[in-house]
Amino acid sequence: MNLDEHKQWLADFYAERGWLQLSSSRRLNFLTEEVGELSQAIRRFEFGRDHPGERTQSVKEEKENIVEELADVLDEVFIFCEKFGISPSELMQYSEDKLNGRFKSNAK
């Protein structure tokens, strides 16, 4: 499945549950929440976590948690793509064009 296909699958999944109709402001709150969870996962992986009541995770578990949270962030971005009629391919091309244009004079 490519990114555009995943975005469509995700939009259908959300629509079936009534989640797609939530406002962009609300979706932005969900994105912020997921970014916070990603931040925690990365912090745990890079610095560790010593918290009463929590068991120590293996490196494999910590990396799996990072993958999970990255996927959650990406899914929220894809839902914004759906809401605003932007394909993931279009988003990636825009990013490449912007960076290539911005740093063209710095190319070696």
Secondary structure, 3 states (H helix, E strand, C coil): CCHHHHHHHHHHHHHHCCCCCCCHHHHHHHHHHHHHHHHHHHHHHHHCCCCCCCCCCCHHHHHHHHHHHHHHHHHHHHHHHHHHCCCHHHHHHHHHHHHHHHCHHHCC
